[in-house]
């Protein structure tokens, strides 16, 4: 049965493409691998709780702002997939929602390096 509701896998994949377009961040790659077969509807209430927890496990040696934002973007894209082609909007809105408008310093610095005001 085909549906318009995106899967967790699809939203994580799109979020990763936004946050790590070159595919070079090991923590983002780990997120992609962990959720590559997750066919749950992305809009389900429990879909992104696991993603947020996995983000902290994915990069045990250093904080990865790209992975943190991949998790945030995936959660935001779950209900806004039609905006996935607008990178700045996705990063801006996802950071506002995920961090209540006050991202941690390493994420804020990363966002600024991406041309996005935190």
C-alpha positions in Angstrom: 0.0 0.0 0.0 1.5 3.3 -1.1 1.1 6.3 1.2 2.1 10.0 1.3 3.5 9.6 4.9 7.3 9.5 4.8 9.2 6.7 6.5 11.8 7.3 9.2 14.4 6.0 6.8 13.4 8.5 4.1 13.4 11.5 6.5 16.8 10.5 7.9 18.2 10.1 4.4 16.9 13.5 3.4 18.1 15.1 6.6 21.6 13.6 6.1 21.7 15.0 2.6 21.0 18.5 4.0 23.4 18.3 7.0 26.2 16.3 5.4 25.9 16.6 1.7 29.4 15.2 1.0 28.7 12.2 3.2 31.9 12.6 5.2 30.7 12.9 8.9 31.1 9.5 10.6 28.3 10.3 13.0 25.8 11.1 10.2 26.9 8.0 8.3 26.2 6.0 11.5 22.7 7.5 11.8 22.0 6.6 8.2 23.1 3.0 8.8 21.1 2.7 12.0 17.8 3.9 10.4 18.3 2.7 6.7 15.6 0.0 7.0 13.2 1.8 9.4 9.9 1.7 7.5 7.8 3.1 10.4 5.8 6.2 9.5 7.9 9.2 10.4 4.9 10.9 11.8 4.3 8.3 14.5 4.7 9.6 18.0 7.7 7.3 18.8 9.5 7.6 15.5 12.1 10.2 16.5 12.6 9.5 20.2 14.9 6.7 19.2 16.6 8.9 16.6 17.5 11.5 19.3 18.9 8.8 21.5 20.9 7.3 18.7 22.4 10.6 17.8 24.2 10.7 21.1 25.4 7.2 20.7 26.5 7.6 17.1 29.5 9.8 17.9 31.0 8.8 21.2 34.4 10.5 20.8 33.3 14.1 19.9 30.1 16.1 19.5 28.9 16.2 15.9 26.8 19.2 15.2 26.0 17.7 11.8 24.6 14.6 13.5 22.6 16.6 16.0 21.1 18.6 13.1 20.5 15.5 11.1 18.3 14.2 14.0 16.6 17.6 14.3 16.0 17.9 10.6 14.6 14.4 10.3 12.1 15.1 13.0 11.1 18.4 11.4 10.9 16.9 7.9 8.5 14.2 9.2 5.8 16.8 8.9 7.3 19.1 6.4 8.8 16.9 3.7 7.6 19.2 0.9 10.3 21.7 2.1 13.2 19.3 1.8 14.6 21.1 -1.2 15.0 24.4 0.9 18.1 23.7 2.9 18.2 27.0 4.8 14.6 26.7 5.8 15.0 23.1 7.0 18.1 24.0 9.0 16.5 27.1 10.4 13.1 25.6 11.4 14.6 22.4 12.7 17.1 24.1 14.9 14.3 26.4 16.3 12.1 23.5 17.1 14.7 21.1 18.4 16.6 23.5 20.6 13.8 26.0 21.4 15.7 28.7 19.5 18.8 28.2 21.6 21.1 25.5 20.1 24.2 24.4 22.0 27.3 26.5 21.1 28.8 23.9 18.8 25.6 23.5 16.9 25.1 27.3 16.7 28.6 27.7 15.3 28.0 24.9 12.8 24.7 26.5 11.7 26.5 29.9 11.3 29.2 28.1 9.1 26.3 26.9 7.0 24.9 30.4 6.5 22.0 29.9 9.0 21.3 32.2 11.9 20.6 30.2 15.0 
